[in-house]
Amino acid sequence: MLVRLALAGILLTPFWAVGSEKSTKPPVFFHTTSREDARFEGVAIGRAFVAAGKQLFAIGGKDAEGSLRREVQILEPNGEGYILHRAELSEPVAFAGATAHGGTVYLVGGMTDEGVTDRVLALDWNGESLKETLLPSLPVPRMLAGVCIHRSTTKEYL
């Protein structure tokens, strides 16, 4: 479940929440400034969810048969509703960590067909296509990792 909430008691708007009543239902995207909720399609466990700008990404996961998915779904505001875009990764992944900075989504580790991976990807969505850039690998493979961006005065760390 991903929730964009309050920091130090200050409510950030808009409010986003992703969740599902049961794992057999697709996650729902709630947005407080609209009366329409949007849904990601399909059911997958181990998806990575991340907000980048006004978009919400659902990346990879495993389907009901246990197959890894390469699908990326992007929900984007469109007037009073939402548009659901689709793209694909170069290879399927589940249980990866994800964060975003400056409009770029960073996908870290996870499970691939070869096992737990040390792969780090930068994903850039331009509204029509997804650009995937392979970054330097993690020191060791990771799955279910928490990921964030830390900024010092001279560098940014993932």
C-alpha positions as CSV (number, residue, x, y, z in Angstrom):
1,M,0.0,0.0,0.0
2,L,1.3,3.4,-1.0
3,V,0.1,6.5,0.7
4,R,1.2,10.1,0.2
5,L,0.2,11.7,3.4
6,A,1.3,14.4,5.9
7,L,4.7,15.5,7.0
8,A,5.0,17.2,10.4
9,G,1.2,17.5,10.5
10,I,0.9,19.4,7.2
11,L,-1.3,17.7,4.7
12,L,0.2,17.5,1.3
13,T,-2.3,17.7,-1.6
14,P,-3.3,15.8,-3.5
15,F,-3.8,12.8,-1.3
16,W,-3.0,9.4,-2.9
17,A,-3.7,6.0,-1.6
18,V,-3.3,2.7,-3.3
19,G,-4.7,-0.5,-1.9
20,S,-7.0,-3.4,-2.3
21,E,-9.6,-5.0,0.0
22,K,-8.3,-8.4,-1.0
23,S,-5.3,-9.6,-2.9
24,T,-7.8,-10.9,-5.6
25,K,-8.9,-7.4,-6.5
26,P,-6.9,-4.9,-8.5
27,P,-5.5,-1.9,-6.5
28,V,-7.5,1.3,-6.5
29,F,-6.1,4.7,-7.0
30,F,-7.9,7.3,-4.9
31,H,-7.4,11.0,-5.4
32,T,-9.1,13.6,-3.2
33,T,-9.5,16.3,-5.8
34,S,-11.6,14.1,-8.1
35,R,-14.8,12.1,-7.6
36,E,-13.6,9.4,-9.9
37,D,-11.3,6.7,-8.7
38,A,-9.1,4.8,-11.2
39,R,-8.0,1.2,-11.0
40,F,-4.9,-0.5,-12.1
41,E,-5.8,-3.5,-14.2
42,G,-5.1,-7.1,-13.4
43,V,-4.0,-8.7,-10.2
44,A,-0.4,-9.0,-9.3
45,I,1.5,-9.5,-6.0
46,G,4.9,-8.0,-5.6
47,R,4.3,-4.9,-7.7
48,A,6.4,-1.9,-7.0
49,F,4.2,1.3,-6.6
50,V,5.7,4.8,-6.8
51,A,4.5,8.3,-7.5
52,A,6.5,10.5,-9.8
53,G,5.1,14.0,-10.4
54,K,1.3,13.6,-11.1
55,Q,1.7,10.0,-12.2
56,L,1.4,6.8,-10.2
57,F,3.3,3.7,-11.4
58,A,2.6,0.0,-10.8
59,I,5.6,-2.0,-11.9
60,G,6.0,-5.7,-12.5
61,G,4.8,-8.3,-10.0
62,K,3.6,-11.8,-10.3
63,D,0.2,-12.8,-11.8
64,A,-2.3,-15.3,-10.4
65,E,-0.4,-18.2,-12.1
66,G,2.9,-17.1,-10.4
67,S,4.5,-15.8,-13.6
68,L,6.7,-12.7,-13.4
69,R,5.3,-9.7,-15.2
70,R,7.2,-7.0,-17.2
71,E,4.2,-4.7,-17.4
72,V,4.3,-1.1,-16.2
73,Q,1.0,0.7,-15.7
74,I,0.9,4.4,-15.3
75,L,-2.1,6.3,-14.0
76,E,-2.1,10.0,-15.1
77,P,-4.7,12.7,-14.3
78,N,-6.8,13.7,-17.3
79,G,-9.4,16.4,-16.5
80,E,-11.7,15.0,-13.9
81,G,-10.6,11.4,-14.6
82,Y,-7.5,9.4,-15.2
83,I,-5.9,7.8,-18.2
84,L,-4.2,4.4,-17.8
85,H,-1.0,4.0,-19.9
86,R,0.9,0.7,-20.4
87,A,4.6,0.0,-21.1
88,E,6.9,-2.9,-20.7
89,L,10.3,-3.5,-19.0
90,S,13.0,-5.4,-20.9
91,E,12.6,-8.3,-18.5
92,P,10.0,-9.2,-15.9
93,V,10.5,-8.4,-12.2
94,A,8.6,-8.7,-8.9
95,F,9.3,-7.5,-5.3
96,A,11.6,-4.7,-6.5
97,G,12.1,-1.5,-4.5
98,A,11.1,1.8,-6.2
99,T,11.5,5.5,-5.6
100,A,11.3,8.6,-7.8
101,H,13.2,11.8,-8.1
102,G,12.9,14.6,-10.7
103,G,10.4,12.7,-12.7
104,T,12.6,9.6,-13.0
105,V,11.6,6.3,-11.4
106,Y,14.4,4.1,-9.9
107,L,13.7,0.4,-9.8
108,V,16.1,-1.5,-7.5
109,G,16.7,-5.2,-7.2
110,G,13.8,-7.7,-7.1
111,M,13.1,-11.1,-8.3
112,T,13.7,-12.0,-12.0
113,D,13.5,-15.3,-13.9
114,E,17.2,-15.9,-12.9
115,G,16.5,-15.2,-9.2
116,V,17.1,-12.2,-6.9
117,T,18.9,-9.5,-8.9
118,D,21.3,-6.6,-8.2
119,R,20.0,-4.6,-11.2
120,V,19.2,-0.9,-10.9
121,L,17.1,0.8,-13.5
122,A,16.2,4.4,-14.2
123,L,12.7,4.6,-15.9
124,D,11.6,7.8,-17.7
125,W,8.0,8.1,-19.0
126,N,7.5,10.8,-21.6
127,G,3.7,10.3,-21.9
128,E,4.0,7.8,-24.8
129,S,6.9,5.5,-24.2
130,L,9.1,4.3,-21.3
131,K,12.9,4.7,-21.5
132,E,14.8,2.2,-19.5
133,T,18.4,3.0,-18.5
134,L,20.6,0.4,-16.7
135,L,22.6,2.0,-13.9
136,P,25.5,0.5,-11.9
137,S,24.5,-2.7,-10.0
138,L,24.0,-3.1,-6.3
139,P,26.9,-4.6,-4.4
140,V,24.7,-7.6,-3.7
141,P,21.3,-8.8,-5.0
142,R,18.3,-7.5,-3.0
143,M,14.6,-8.2,-2.9
144,L,11.8,-6.4,-1.0
145,A,14.2,-3.5,-0.3
146,G,13.1,-0.1,0.9
147,V,14.5,2.6,-1.4
148,C,14.9,6.4,-1.1
149,I,16.9,9.2,-2.5
150,H,19.3,11.0,-0.2
151,R,20.7,14.4,-1.2
152,S,23.9,15.9,0.2
153,T,25.3,19.2,-0.9
154,T,27.2,17.7,-3.7
155,K,25.7,14.3,-4.6
156,E,22.5,12.3,-4.6
157,Y,22.5,8.8,-3.3
158,L,20.1,6.0,-4.0
